[in-house]
Structures are given as structure tokens and as C-alpha cells.
Amino acid sequence: MPKSTPQVLLRPATRPWQVSTREVLPARSKRALNKFLTEYDWDEEQFNHERLKELQQHGETRWSQDGYIILDDTINEKTGDEVPGIGHFYDHAEGDTVQGQDIVYAFYADEKTAYPLKFRLYEQQDETNEDHDTKYDLSREIVTELEEEVGVQDTYLFDSSFAHSSELSEHIESYGKN
């Protein structure tokens, strides 16, 4: 791992955020963290690949046979129309449609740790009638990247809303996974 890689972004969920940021950034303001993350040219895919590789080097974060890859989506409520990927999505927790961003993600979890693996912004079809990937397309893309880049657990879990697409199950099974 290069010395310039911010260790704060490699920490598992078991580590407090405040302790980790002090190890990386001497300044304690949100502005300093924002500047650190936004004013440098990041290759997000390469950084994430290196992050996942590094997590496999440590016993507390290494994937175990009892771990799972969870595929799901979450809605981050937002206001305003200028936010990228904003739309109106049904939120089953609210029982109603909300305005926000819908993020499709893969998450690793076992008895000792849990952390995000990959994510994609789901966008609804807009006024220009541009076709956007479905949640199933994004999920298959995530599975492909995980399998081809880092090799992952044998078991994927996803909720019933993802089960409507047999193509997702078939895609996962094509890698010899459950």
C-alpha cells in the first residue's frame, strides 16, 4: 500500500471514525477533510481495488468462509433538483415515494467485521428519455467486477426486490456461487 493512501478509508466498521481521522489528518475540521478528498485527482476504481486488497491482508478484515456478500439498495433523501441522480423512489421503510438518490451496493459481512465493497448510482429514465441501467444491470455489473477483480465469497444475499430478476441469480450462479 502506498504511503499516500489515506488509512482512514481502509478502516473496518469496528474502528471509530474520530480516532482514524486523527491518524491521517492533523486538521480536525470538516473543511480540511473535504479539501483532502476533493482537491486531489483520485482514480476511484483503482483506489477501491487497492482498499479491498489491503483489507484481505489483515485477519480482522479478511473474508472468512462464513461471510456473505450482500446486494441491496438504499435511498439517500435529498432536496433540490441539481443533485446528480436525484429522482423519486419508493421507500419501503417509509411506505411512500421519497426524493433522493438510490444507491445499489455490495457489502461484505461476517461475525467479526462488515464493510462496503462497491456501489453504483441508480438513475431513473429522465425527460430526455435516455435509457439508464436497471438496478439488476447495476447489480450484475458489481458482481462481475467483484468476481473478476478480487474474487469473493461463495454466498450472495439479496432481498426479494432483487429476486424479481432471475438474470441476477443466473449471473451469480455462472461464477459457481450460491
N, C-alpha and C positions, 0 to 999 in steps of 0.2 A: 504494500500500500504506500503510495507516495506520501511524503511528509506533509504536503499541502492539502491532503484530503481532510476535510473537517470531520473530526471524530464524533462530533455531536450528532451527525446524521447517520452514524453507524450504531448507535446505542439501541439495545433492545428495550422493550417496554418496562423492564424491571428497574431501569435506571432513571432517577429523577432528572427532568429537563433542566432545572436550575443548576444542578451540580455539573452537568455535561457542558452547558454553555460557558460556564466559568473556566472550564479547561481549554476552550477554544478561543473565546473572545474576551479580551481583557475589559472592553467596554461593556457595560451592563444594560445599555438602552436598546429598545426595540429598533430604533433608527440604525444603530450600528449593525445589528443582525440583518436588517433589511438591506443595508448597503453591501454587506458581505455577500449576500445571496443574489442580489440583482445587478450589481455593477461589474461582475466578472462573467466572462464567457464560459458557460457550462455546457458540456455535452451530456445532457440528462441521461440518455440511454447508456453511454459508457460509464458514467458515474454510478448509475444504478447497478450495472453489471459488476463493477468493482465492489460496490457495497455488499451485494449478495455473496460474492466470492469471499470477501473478508468475513462475513458473518459465519461462513462454513468453517473458518479456521479456529473457532472458539467453542469449547464444549457447551457453554451456556446458551449459545445461539445456533449451534449446528443442528441440522434436521435430524430427527430421530425416526425410527420405524413406526412409532405411534403417532406421528404428526400428520396433519391434514393441510391441504391447500383449499381454502375457502374462496369460492367465486360468488360475488354479490354486487349489489349496487347500493348507493346511498345518495340521498338528496341533501345538498347544502343550500338552505334557503338563502336567497339573495334578493335585493331590491334594485331597481333601476334596469334599464334596457341595454346598457352598454357593456355589461359583463359578458365575457366570452362564454358561449354555450348555454346561455340562460334560456329557460323555457318553463312551461307549465307541466308539471309531472304529478301523477297520482302518488301520494304518500300514504301507504297503508297504515303507518303508525298514527297519522293524523286523521285518516279516513276521508281525506279530501285532496283536492288538487292544490299544490303549492308552487310558487315561483322560485326557481333556483337552478342549480347545476346538478346534473345526475352523473355521478362518477361510478364507473364499473371498475371493480378491483379484484385482485387476488391477494390473499392474506395467508400467512403461514401461522399455524398454532399447534402447540403440543403442551404437555404438562408443565414445562419449565419456561417457555417463552412464547411470544407472539409478536409478529411484525409484518408490515405491508411488503408485498413483492413487486407488484406492477399495478398501474391503473390507466384508465382511458376516460376521456370526457365524452359522454354520450350526448349527441346533438339531435334535436328533433328536426324534421324537414322544415325549412323556412320559406319565406314568401317567394324566394327566387326558385322554389321547387327543386333545389339541389338535393340529390339523394345523399343521405348520411348513413353510415354503418348502423346496423341494429345493435342492440345490447348483445345479442347472440354472436354477431360478427366480431364485436369487440372482445367478447369472452374467448372465442376461438383464437383470435389473434394473440391474446395474453397467454393462453395455454401453449400455443405454438412457440412463442418466444421463451417461455419458461422451460419447455422441453428441449428446445434446440440450443439455448444459451447456457443453461445451468443444470439441467436435469433435476427433477423434483420428486416428491413423494409419490407413492403408489395410489393414494386416495385423494380424490377431489370431492368436495362437498359444495352443493349449491341449493338454493331454496326453490320452491315449487314454481316461481315465476320464470326461472331459467329452464325448468324441466319441460316447458312447452315446446322447446326446440329439440327434437331428437337428434338433430345435427350436432349439437353441442356434446351430447353423450357419446355419439358415434365418433366425434373428433377426439375426445378424451380416450376412448377405448382404442382408437387407432394407434396410440402410443403404448398400448399394453397396460393401461391404467384402469382403475375402478371408478 
